[in-house]
């Protein structure tokens, strides 16, 4: 209950100060790992840590951090998390060697910081025969850093060890387990060889003085060194320089290198590294210590990637690649694209490429198009047919009513297939404005477009199109159409007209001339089919009057209509 109460009283400013201090400590450890002591980048990183801890002491008298495998907790609240670096992270380094809590007191940043970072770096590079971190801290006896750890032998959770306690003889609270003493210090005084004396027994007498375990360890380390991709560490160093070096010359050079690397990684197909650069750039741009120039340059990196020429080059590389890229990496990369990347994407989709990356590119394009429908509408009027086809595909999958005006304009273009595809997309959208736009295609000059329109209107049961359908039925050129078109027209009319259309259909089916039936057999059969779709008693009466007609085609159509199409 006490922890919960205290956590609720923590100010956002104090939490932010602690998070900044721990983040700066992690970056400083990385600087100690990468740079020599005389390197300015290392000095800048240490100075940032000192300033960050000074802000903590302005709000808190001390800072005690609980250590977990991939994170730090302060008063039960997560204040640092580094799951991405896994075994390379600062929390795991402390947790691995048994530390479960570490406390910092005012003055640690001035007197103990460099020593602590050096010990952490030594522990990271230590072998199984070297001292662990607990032993190093015990020997160093830092004046303003205390810690709590778990002994690997008995698993007890000891109290926090302070700088004033005599090692191994610290005072304990009631009911608390004793502080575990590092195994390296448990040897009684006076036993063993004098300090600095080398014993022959300590060495193996084989040719190379290495046993099998040590040989295996060296081989594994060499293999890891030669196979590990060091480029991520280099990128992290570049971003560290941006944060720690305020000189414009250094920042300009780093930004130029990042811009060049993004393009090179794209060419090589290293999409994970490109996505990493863009994520880190977005994170760094939110830092309060960045200048406006650097923030604008970092925010412009996704725009650089979204240039049509760059996107086209990326898509070409995907087409030429013999290996299938990981879908999640490709989609995370495309998530960073800007609206100007939509044109090369839809052109690529409209070219019917059989690339293994097609599904991922289509999903990414859908997200981008859904967020920028105005750009998608513009592409519907693009002069290149491949762009229009790709845009039609995305509009059909999105089903956005905002694209209806552009689709309506496509019904007037010269290409027949594009008009037919536009009819299908309007039918899929199905909004009132989309169905109203469909009515214009009833009078299209192409037979396939008209048939697609009849079927779309009949499926959607758009009653507003009945007058146009009736005009189409009455036109003389309908008699010259093929049977498929006539059937689609009459079925669309019969699906919606109800009893109001029975008289028209009855006339077509049963009207007589001087030499017999006034209409040809195909028109009469289609009218019978439409009456069957109406299915009312009035329609059935009209069908009954044609049941004994001499024409076999019409008689069979009437019989099927009276059975309900069976």
C-alpha positions in Angstrom: 0.0 0.0 0.0 2.9 2.4 0.8 4.4 1.9 -2.7 1.1 2.5 -4.4 0.6 5.8 -2.4 4.2 6.9 -3.1 3.9 6.1 -6.8 0.7 8.2 -7.1 2.6 11.2 -5.6 5.5 11.0 -8.1 5.5 14.1 -10.2 5.8 13.7 -14.0 8.8 16.0 -13.9 10.6 13.6 -11.5 9.7 10.5 -13.6 10.9 12.3 -16.8 14.2 13.3 -15.0 14.8 9.7 -13.9 14.1 8.3 -17.4 16.5 10.8 -19.0 19.2 10.0 -16.5 19.0 6.2 -17.1 18.8 6.7 -20.9 21.9 8.9 -20.7 23.7 6.3 -18.5 23.0 3.6 -21.2 24.3 5.8 -24.0 27.4 6.7 -22.0 28.1 3.0 -21.5 27.9 2.5 -25.2 30.3 5.5 -25.7 32.8 3.9 -23.3 32.6 0.8 -25.3 33.1 2.4 -28.7 35.5 5.4 -28.0 38.9 5.8 -26.4 39.2 8.0 -23.2 40.5 11.0 -25.2 37.7 11.0 -27.7 35.4 14.1 -27.5 32.3 12.0 -28.0 33.0 10.0 -24.9 33.5 13.2 -22.9 30.3 14.6 -24.2 28.3 11.5 -23.2 29.7 11.6 -19.7 28.8 15.3 -19.4 25.2 14.6 -20.5 24.9 11.9 -17.7 26.2 14.4 -15.1 23.7 17.0 -16.1 20.9 14.4 -16.2 21.6 13.2 -12.6 21.9 16.8 -11.4 18.2 17.3 -12.6 17.3 14.2 -10.6 18.9 15.5 -7.4 16.8 18.7 -7.8 13.7 16.6 -7.2 14.8 13.5 -5.3 17.2 13.0 -2.4 18.4 9.6 -3.8 17.6 7.2 -6.6 17.1 3.5 -6.0 16.4 1.4 -9.1 15.1 -2.2 -9.2 16.7 -4.3 -11.8 14.8 -6.7 -14.1 16.0 -8.6 -17.1 15.3 -6.0 -19.7 14.1 -2.9 -17.7 14.6 -0.7 -14.7 11.8 0.1 -12.2 11.6 3.1 -9.9 9.0 2.8 -7.2 7.4 0.0 -9.1 7.1 2.1 -12.3 9.0 1.2 -15.5 11.5 4.0 -16.3 13.8 2.3 -18.7 13.2 -0.6 -21.2 15.6 -2.0 -23.8 14.2 -5.3 -25.1 15.5 -4.7 -28.6 19.2 -5.0 -27.7 18.5 -8.1 -25.5 21.8 -9.4 -24.1 23.6 -6.2 -24.9 21.3 -4.0 -22.8 22.3 -2.4 -19.5 19.5 -4.0 -17.4 20.5 -7.5 -18.6 24.2 -6.8 -17.8 23.3 -6.0 -14.1 20.7 -8.7 -13.9 23.0 -11.4 -15.3 25.6 -10.9 -12.6 23.0 -11.1 -9.8 22.2 -7.4 -9.1 18.6 -6.8 -8.2 18.8 -3.2 -7.1 21.2 -0.3 -7.4 21.0 3.0 -5.6 22.6 6.4 -6.6 23.3 9.2 -4.1 24.1 12.8 -4.9 27.7 13.1 -5.8 27.9 9.8 -7.7 28.0 11.6 -11.1 31.1 13.6 -10.1 33.1 11.0 -8.2 31.9 7.5 -9.2 30.5 7.8 -12.7 33.6 7.0 -14.8 34.6 4.2 -12.4 31.2 2.7 -12.6 31.0 2.8 -16.4 34.5 1.3 -16.6 33.4 -1.6 -14.3 30.3 -2.2 -16.4 32.4 -2.3 -19.6 34.8 -4.8 -18.0 31.9 -6.9 -16.8 30.4 -6.9 -20.4 33.7 -8.2 -21.9 34.6 -10.5 -19.0 35.2 -14.2 -19.5 34.1 -17.0 -17.2 37.4 -16.9 -15.4 37.2 -13.1 -14.7 35.6 -11.5 -11.7 31.8 -10.8 -12.0 30.3 -7.4 -11.6 29.4 -7.9 -7.9 33.1 -8.6 -7.1 34.3 -5.6 -9.1 31.9 -3.3 -7.3 32.9 -4.8 -3.9 36.5 -4.2 -4.6 35.9 -0.7 -6.0 34.0 0.4 -2.9 32.2 3.3 -4.6 31.3 6.0 -2.2 27.9 7.0 -3.6 26.6 3.8 -5.3 25.1 1.0 -3.3 23.6 -2.2 -4.5 21.6 -5.4 -3.6 22.3 -8.7 -5.3 21.4 -12.4 -5.2 24.0 -15.0 -4.4 24.0 -17.7 -7.0 24.7 -20.4 -4.4 21.8 -19.9 -1.9 19.5 -17.5 -3.9 18.9 -15.2 -0.8 17.9 -11.6 -1.3 20.2 -9.5 0.9 19.8 -5.9 2.0 21.2 -2.9 0.2 25.0 -2.7 0.8 26.2 0.8 1.7 29.6 2.4 1.3 30.1 2.6 5.0 29.5 -1.1 5.7 32.5 -3.3 6.1 32.3 -5.8 3.2 30.6 -9.0 4.3 29.8 -7.7 7.8 27.0 -5.3 7.0 24.2 -4.7 9.6 20.9 -6.3 8.8 17.3 -5.5 9.4 15.3 -8.0 11.5 14.3 -11.0 9.5 16.5 -10.1 6.6 18.9 -12.6 5.1 22.7 -11.9 5.4 24.6 -10.2 2.6 26.1 -12.8 0.3 29.9 -12.4 0.1 31.5 -12.8 -3.4 33.1 -16.3 -3.6 36.4 -14.7 -4.6 36.7 -13.1 -1.1 35.8 -16.1 1.1 39.3 -17.4 1.4 40.6 -17.1 5.0 43.5 -14.6 5.5 46.9 -16.1 5.4 46.0 -19.0 3.1 47.1 -19.4 -0.5 50.1 -17.9 -2.2 51.3 -14.3 -1.5 49.8 -11.6 -3.7 51.4 -11.3 -7.1 53.0 -14.8 -6.9 52.5 -16.9 -10.0 52.1 -20.7 -9.6 52.9 -23.2 -12.3 49.9 -25.3 -11.2 47.6 -22.5 -12.3 48.5 -23.3 -16.0 47.8 -26.2 -18.2 51.0 -28.0 -19.4 49.6 -28.7 -22.8 51.1 -27.2 -25.9 48.7 -24.2 -26.0 47.9 -23.9 -22.3 44.1 -24.1 -23.2 41.7 -26.8 -22.3 38.8 -27.8 -24.5 36.3 -25.5 -22.8 38.6 -22.4 -23.4 39.3 -23.4 -27.0 35.5 -23.7 -27.7 34.9 -20.4 -26.1 37.5 -18.7 -28.3 36.2 -20.3 -31.4 32.7 -19.2 -30.6 33.8 -15.6 -30.0 35.8 -15.5 -33.2 32.8 -16.8 -35.1 30.5 -14.3 -33.5 33.0 -11.4 -34.2 33.2 -12.3 -37.9 29.5 -13.0 -38.5 27.9 -10.2 -36.4 26.6 -7.3 -38.3 28.3 -4.2 -36.9 26.4 -1.7 -39.0 23.7 -1.2 -36.3 26.4 -0.2 -33.8 27.8 2.2 -36.4 24.3 3.7 -36.9 23.8 4.0 -33.1 27.1 5.8 -32.9 26.0 8.3 -35.6 22.9 9.1 -33.7 24.9 9.5 -30.5 27.1 12.0 -32.2 24.0 14.0 -33.3 22.9 14.2 -29.6 26.3 14.8 -28.0 28.1 17.0 -30.6 26.4 20.4 -31.1 28.9 21.6 -33.7 27.1 22.3 -37.0 29.9 20.8 -39.0 29.8 17.4 -37.2 26.0 17.3 -37.4 25.9 18.1 -41.1 28.4 15.4 -41.8 26.4 12.8 -39.8 23.1 13.8 -41.6 24.8 13.5 -45.0 26.1 10.0 -44.0 22.7 8.9 -42.8 21.0 10.0 -46.0 23.6 8.1 -48.1 23.3 5.0 -46.0 19.5 4.9 -46.3 19.9 4.7 -50.1 22.7 2.2 -50.0 20.7 -0.1 -47.6 17.7 0.1 -50.0 19.9 -0.9 -52.9 21.3 -3.8 -51.0 17.9 -5.0 -49.8 18.7 -4.3 -46.1 15.2 -3.1 -45.3 15.5 -3.8 -41.6 18.4 -1.3 -41.3 16.4 1.3 -43.3 13.5 0.9 -41.0 15.9 1.1 -38.0 17.3 4.4 -39.3 13.9 5.9 -39.8 12.7 4.8 -36.3 15.8 6.2 -34.7 15.5 9.4 -36.7 11.9 9.9 -35.5 12.9 9.2 -31.9 15.9 11.6 -32.1 13.8 14.3 -33.7 11.6 14.4 -30.5 14.6 15.1 -28.3 14.4 18.5 -26.7 18.2 19.2 -27.1 18.1 19.0 -30.9 18.4 22.1 -33.0 15.7 23.0 -35.5 18.0 22.3 -38.4 18.7 18.8 -37.2 15.1 18.1 -36.4 14.0 19.2 -39.9 16.7 17.1 -41.5 15.7 14.0 -39.5 12.0 14.5 -40.3 12.9 14.8 -44.0 14.5 11.3 -44.1 11.1 9.5 -44.7 10.4 12.1 -47.4 13.7 11.3 -49.1 12.7 7.6 -49.1 9.3 8.6 -50.5 10.7 10.3 -53.6 9.2 8.5 -56.7 12.6 7.7 -58.2 13.7 6.1 -54.9 10.5 4.1 -54.5 10.7 3.0 -58.2 14.3 1.8 -57.6 13.2 -0.1 -54.5 10.4 -1.8 -56.3 12.7 -2.7 -59.2 15.2 -4.3 -56.7 12.3 -6.3 -55.2 11.4 -7.6 -58.7 14.9 -8.6 -59.4 15.6 -10.2 -56.0 15.7 -14.0 -55.9 14.7 -14.1 -52.2 11.4 -13.2 -50.6 11.7 -10.3 -48.1 10.3 -10.7 -44.7 6.8 -9.3 -44.9 6.8 -7.6 -41.5 10.1 -5.7 -42.3 8.8 -4.6 -45.7 5.6 -3.3 -44.2 7.3 -1.5 -41.3 9.5 0.2 -43.9 6.5 1.2 -46.1 4.7 2.6 -43.0 7.2 5.5 -43.0 6.4 6.5 -46.6 4.8 9.9 -47.5 1.9 10.5 -50.0 4.2 11.2 -52.9 5.3 7.5 -52.8 1.8 6.4 -53.8 2.2 7.0 -57.5 5.1 4.5 -58.1 3.4 2.0 -55.8 0.1 2.0 -57.7 1.9 1.9 -61.0 3.7 -1.2 -59.8 0.5 -2.8 -58.6 -1.2 -1.9 -62.0 1.5 -3.7 -63.9 0.3 -7.2 -62.6 3.8 -8.1 -61.3 4.2 -11.6 -59.9 6.8 -10.5 -57.3 6.8 -12.5 -54.0 6.6 -9.1 -52.2 3.3 -8.1 -53.9 1.1 -8.9 -50.9 3.2 -6.9 -48.5 3.4 -3.9 -51.0 -0.3 -4.0 -51.5 -1.1 -4.0 -47.8 1.3 -1.1 -47.3 -0.2 0.8 -50.3 -3.7 0.3 -48.9 -2.7 1.9 -45.6 -1.0 4.8 -47.4 -4.0 5.3 -49.8 -6.5 5.1 -47.0 -4.8 8.0 -45.2 -4.5 10.1 -48.3 -7.6 9.6 -50.4 -7.1 13.0 -52.2 -3.9 11.7 -53.7 -5.6 8.5 -54.7 -8.3 10.4 -56.5 -5.7 12.4 -58.4 -4.1 9.1 -59.6 -7.5 8.0 -61.0 -7.0 10.7 -63.6 -3.4 9.9 -64.3 -2.4 9.7 -68.0 -0.6 6.4 -67.6 -2.9 3.4 -67.8 -0.9 1.3 -65.3 -1.3 4.0 -62.6 -5.0 4.2 -63.2 -5.3 0.4 -63.0 -3.4 0.3 -59.7 -5.5 3.1 -58.3 -8.7 1.3 -59.3 -7.5 -1.8 -57.5 -6.8 0.1 -54.3 -10.1 2.0 -54.4 -12.0 -1.3 -54.9 -10.3 -2.7 -51.8 -10.7 0.4 -49.7 -14.4 0.9 -50.8 -14.1 4.6 -50.1 -17.0 6.8 -51.3 -14.6 9.7 -51.6 -13.4 8.2 -54.9 -16.8 8.2 -56.6 -16.3 11.5 -58.5 -13.0 10.1 -60.0 -14.6 6.8 -60.9 -17.5 8.6 -62.5 -15.1 10.5 -64.7 -13.4 7.2 -65.7 -16.8 6.0 -67.3 -16.0 8.6 -70.0 -12.5 7.4 -70.9 -11.7 5.7 -74.2 -10.3 2.4 -72.7 -13.1 -0.2 -72.5 -11.4 -2.3 -69.9 -10.9 0.6 -67.5 -14.6 1.6 -67.9 -15.6 -2.0 -67.0 -13.3 -2.0 -64.0 -14.7 1.3 -62.9 -18.2 -0.1 -63.1 -17.1 -3.0 -60.8 -15.5 -0.7 -58.3 -18.6 1.5 -58.1 -20.7 -1.6 -57.5 -18.4 -2.7 -54.7 -18.7 0.7 -53.1 -22.5 0.7 -53.3 -23.1 4.1 -51.9 -26.0 6.2 -53.3 -23.7 8.4 -55.3 -21.8 5.4 -56.7 -25.0 3.7 -57.9 -26.2 7.0 -59.4 -22.9 7.2 -61.3 -23.5 3.7 -62.5 -26.7 4.7 -64.3 -24.7 6.5 -67.0 -23.0 3.3 -68.0 -26.4 1.8 -69.1 -26.0 3.6 -72.3 -22.3 2.8 -72.8 -21.1 2.0 -76.3 -19.4 -1.2 -75.3 -21.4 -4.4 -74.7 -19.2 -5.7 -71.8 -19.5 -2.4 -70.0 -23.3 -2.5 -70.4 -23.6 -6.1 -69.2 -21.4 -5.4 -66.1 -23.6 -2.4 -65.4 -26.9 -4.3 -65.6 -25.6 -7.0 -63.3 -24.2 -4.5 -60.8 -27.5 -2.6 -60.7 -29.5 -5.8 -60.4 -27.3 -7.1 -57.6 -27.5 -3.8 -55.7 -31.3 -3.4 -56.5 -30.8 0.3 -57.4 -34.4 1.3 -58.1 -33.4 4.7 -59.3 -32.1 3.1 -62.5 -35.5 1.6 -63.5 -36.4 4.5 -66.0 -33.1 4.0 -67.8 -33.5 0.2 -67.8 -37.0 0.6 -69.2 -35.7 2.9 -72.0 -33.0 0.3 -72.8 -35.7 -2.4 -73.1 -37.7 -0.3 -75.5 -34.8 0.6 -77.7 -34.7 -1.1 -81.1 -31.0 -1.8 -80.9 -31.7 -4.0 -77.8 -33.3 -6.5 -80.2 -30.0 -6.8 -82.1 -28.0 -7.4 -78.9 -26.8 -10.9 -78.1 -28.8 -13.2 -75.7 -26.4 -12.6 -72.8 -26.9 -8.9 -72.8 -30.6 -9.2 -73.2 -30.8 -11.6 -70.2 -28.7 -9.3 -68.0 -30.9 -6.3 -68.9 -34.3 -8.1 -68.3 -33.1 -9.8 -65.1 -32.0 -6.4 -63.6 -35.3 -4.9 -64.6 -37.4 -7.8 -63.2 -35.4 -7.9 -59.9 -36.6 -4.4 -59.0 -39.7 -3.3 -61.0 -42.4 -5.3 -59.1 -46.0 -5.1 -60.4 -45.3 -1.7 -62.1 -43.3 -3.5 -64.7 -45.6 -6.4 -65.4 -47.6 -4.6 -68.2 -44.4 -3.9 -70.1 -43.2 -7.4 -69.8 -46.6 -8.9 -70.5 -46.8 -7.0 -73.8 -43.4 -8.2 -74.9 -44.3 -11.8 -74.0 -47.9 -12.1 -75.2 -48.5 -9.3 -77.8 -49.6 -10.6 -81.2 -49.2 -9.3 -84.7 -50.7 -10.3 -88.0 -48.4 -13.2 -88.4 -48.0 -14.3 -84.8 -46.0 -13.1 -81.8 -44.9 -9.5 -82.3 -41.4 -10.0 -80.6 -38.7 -12.5 -81.4 -38.2 -15.6 -79.3 -35.2 -14.3 -77.4 -37.0 -11.2 -76.2 -40.1 -13.1 -75.2 -37.9 -15.7 -73.3 -36.1 -12.9 -71.4 -39.5 -11.2 -70.6 -40.7 -14.5 -69.2 -37.6 -14.8 -67.0 -38.2 -11.2 -65.7 -41.8 -12.0 -64.9 -40.6 -15.1 -63.0 -38.3 -12.9 -60.9 -41.2 -10.6 -60.1 -43.2 -13.6 -58.9 -46.4 -11.8 -57.9 -49.9 -13.2 -58.9 -50.2 -10.6 -61.6 -46.9 -11.7 -63.1 -47.9 -15.4 -62.9 -51.1 -14.7 -64.8 -49.1 -13.1 -67.6 -46.9 -16.2 -67.7 -49.9 -18.5 -67.7 -51.2 -16.9 -70.8 -48.0 -17.9 -72.7 -47.8 -21.4 -71.3 -49.2 -23.0 -74.5 -47.2 -20.9 -77.0 -45.9 -22.8 -80.0 -42.2 -21.6 -79.7 -40.3 -24.2 -77.8 -37.7 -21.7 -76.5 -40.4 -19.4 -75.1 -42.5 -22.3 -73.7 -39.5 -23.7 -71.8 -38.6 -20.3 -70.5 -42.2 -19.8 -69.3 -42.2 -23.2 -67.6 -38.9 -22.4 -65.7 -40.2 -19.0 -64.7 -43.4 -20.4 -63.3 -41.4 -22.9 -61.3 -39.4 -20.1 -59.8 -36.3 -20.5 -62.1 -35.8 -24.2 -61.2 
